[in-house]
């Protein structure tokens, strides 16, 4: 028959095991929990409205700086090409850059906001990984996001400036080709018998003598 009643005493092994668990729990509470709380707080702050405002401001500043440089360079190129600063072409080209800046600024801000949301998700994933005893992954910093948005803004501004410069160069090439064509045309000699002059009033040729090939008779002069 089995014995009933009475308390079951812990063995020495169980006592030592409980002691080890207690020490580990105390270490966890004193050393790990504060770190976990820091990670959790950091993740929560990553989704704060002020963070997204800072990201947007940084992106806008990057776009403004990039396109300010682009407008300055374009204005210099226009002036060097002889375009009057008061002309419609000069003002229109700079106005086009301003329009492109608005588009690029909106796009860059939107992209940086998305990057901020991805940063928050990555941080929360690290909180979950930490709770499961898994390793954490590196997450983007606000500096990383700012630098990325500024690189894109400068790249877009440079492309816009190159497009303006290409249009300016194409227009100059066409004008130069036209000037070169007329410059290289032979001079018209009014006294040359083979020159045909035109009278727009009565639709008649005023000087048509000797205009035919050799051996033909001279054309009759009309008045």
C-alpha positions in Angstrom: 0.0 0.0 0.0 1.1 3.5 -0.8 1.7 6.1 1.9 -0.7 9.1 2.0 -0.7 12.5 3.5 2.3 14.6 4.6 4.5 17.1 2.8 6.9 16.0 0.1 10.3 17.4 0.9 12.5 19.0 -1.8 15.7 17.2 -2.6 19.0 19.0 -2.4 19.1 19.0 -6.2 15.7 20.7 -6.5 16.8 23.3 -3.9 19.9 24.1 -5.8 18.0 24.2 -9.1 15.5 26.7 -7.6 18.3 28.8 -6.3 19.8 28.9 -9.8 16.5 29.9 -11.4 16.0 32.7 -8.8 19.5 34.1 -9.5 18.8 34.0 -13.2 15.5 35.7 -12.8 17.1 38.4 -10.6 19.8 38.9 -13.3 17.1 39.2 -16.0 15.1 41.7 -14.0 18.1 43.8 -13.1 20.1 43.7 -16.4 17.9 42.5 -19.3 14.5 44.2 -18.5 15.9 47.7 -18.5 17.5 47.1 -21.9 14.3 45.6 -23.2 12.4 48.6 -22.0 14.9 50.9 -23.8 14.4 49.0 -27.0 10.6 49.1 -26.6 10.6 52.8 -25.8 12.9 53.5 -28.8 10.5 51.5 -31.1 7.5 53.5 -29.8 9.3 56.8 -30.3 10.1 55.8 -33.9 6.4 56.1 -34.7 6.0 59.5 -33.0 4.5 62.2 -35.2 7.5 64.5 -34.4 9.8 62.0 -36.0 7.9 62.0 -39.2 7.9 65.8 -39.1 11.7 65.9 -38.8 12.0 63.4 -41.6 9.8 65.5 -43.9 11.7 68.7 -43.0 15.0 67.1 -43.7 13.8 65.9 -47.1 12.4 69.3 -48.0 15.7 71.0 -47.0 17.6 68.6 -49.2 15.3 69.4 -52.2 15.6 73.1 -51.7 19.4 73.0 -51.5 19.7 70.7 -54.5 17.4 72.8 -56.8 18.9 76.1 -55.6 22.2 74.9 -56.9 20.5 73.6 -60.1 18.9 77.0 -60.7 22.1 78.9 -60.1 24.0 76.6 -62.5 21.3 76.9 -65.2 21.1 80.7 -64.9 24.9 80.8 -65.3 24.7 78.6 -68.4 21.9 80.7 -69.9 23.8 83.9 -69.4 27.0 82.3 -70.9 24.9 81.3 -73.9 23.8 84.9 -74.4 20.2 84.5 -73.2 18.8 87.8 -71.8 17.9 87.4 -68.1 14.8 89.4 -68.8 13.7 87.2 -71.7 10.8 84.8 -71.5 13.2 81.9 -72.3 15.4 82.7 -69.3 12.5 83.1 -66.9 10.6 80.1 -68.4 13.6 77.8 -68.0 14.0 78.7 -64.3 10.3 78.4 -63.8 10.3 74.9 -65.2 13.0 74.0 -62.6 10.8 75.4 -59.9 7.9 73.2 -61.1 10.1 70.2 -61.1 11.3 71.0 -57.6 7.7 70.9 -56.3 7.3 67.4 -57.8 10.6 66.1 -56.6 10.1 67.6 -53.1 6.7 65.8 -52.8 8.1 62.5 -54.0 11.2 62.7 -51.8 9.1 63.6 -48.7 6.7 60.7 -49.4 9.6 58.2 -49.8 11.2 59.4 -46.6 8.0 59.0 -44.7 7.7 55.4 -46.0 11.3 54.8 -44.9 10.3 56.1 -41.5 7.5 53.6 -41.3 9.7 50.8 -42.3 12.2 51.8 -39.6 9.4 51.6 -37.0 8.3 48.2 -38.2 11.9 46.9 -38.1 12.3 48.2 -34.5 9.1 46.5 -33.4 10.3 43.3 -35.1 13.5 43.5 -33.0 11.3 43.8 -29.8 9.5 40.6 -30.7 12.8 38.8 -31.6 14.3 39.9 -28.3 11.3 38.4 -26.4 11.9 35.1 -28.2 15.6 35.1 -27.5 16.5 35.7 -31.1 19.1 38.1 -32.4 18.2 41.6 -33.5 18.7 43.1 -36.9 20.2 46.5 -37.6 17.7 49.2 -38.4 18.0 52.4 -40.4 18.8 55.5 -38.4 17.2 59.0 -39.0 20.6 60.0 -40.4 20.4 57.1 -42.9 17.0 58.2 -44.0 18.0 61.9 -44.3 21.1 61.1 -46.4 19.1 58.8 -48.7 16.4 61.5 -49.3 19.1 64.1 -49.9 21.0 61.9 -52.4 17.7 61.4 -54.3 16.9 65.1 -54.3 20.4 66.0 -55.6 20.2 63.3 -58.3 16.8 64.5 -59.5 18.0 68.1 -59.4 21.0 67.2 -61.5 18.9 65.4 -64.0 16.5 68.4 -64.3 19.4 70.7 -64.8 20.9 68.4 -67.5 17.6 68.4 -69.3 17.5 72.2 -69.3 21.1 72.3 -70.5 20.4 69.8 -73.2 17.4 71.8 -74.5 19.6 75.0 -74.4 22.4 73.2 -76.3 19.9 71.8 -78.9 18.4 75.2 -79.5 21.9 76.8 -79.8 23.0 74.1 -82.3 19.9 74.7 -84.5 20.5 78.4 -84.4 24.2 77.9 -85.2 23.5 75.6 -88.0 21.0 78.0 -89.6 23.5 80.9 -89.3 26.3 78.7 -90.7 24.1 77.7 -93.7 23.2 81.2 -94.7 26.7 82.4 -94.1 28.2 79.8 -96.4 25.8 80.6 -99.3 27.4 82.2 -102.3 26.8 85.9 -102.7 24.1 86.9 -105.2 25.4 89.0 -108.1 22.6 91.1 -109.6 24.6 91.8 -112.7 25.1 88.1 -113.5 23.1 87.3 -116.6 22.2 83.9 -115.2 20.6 85.4 -112.1 16.8 85.3 -112.0 15.1 88.1 -110.1 11.4 88.0 -109.2 8.8 90.7 -109.4 6.1 89.9 -106.8 3.9 92.6 -108.2 3.2 91.4 -111.7 4.6 87.8 -111.5 7.2 88.4 -114.3 10.9 87.8 -114.6 12.8 91.1 -114.8 16.1 89.6 -115.9 16.0 86.4 -117.7 18.5 87.0 -120.5 20.9 84.2 -121.2 19.1 82.0 -118.6 18.9 79.1 -121.0 21.6 76.6 -121.9 24.1 77.7 -124.5 22.6 77.5 -128.0 19.2 78.7 -127.0 17.9 82.1 -127.9 17.5 84.8 -125.2 14.2 85.0 -123.4 11.9 87.9 -124.1 12.0 90.7 -121.5 8.6 91.5 -120.0 7.6 94.8 -118.6 
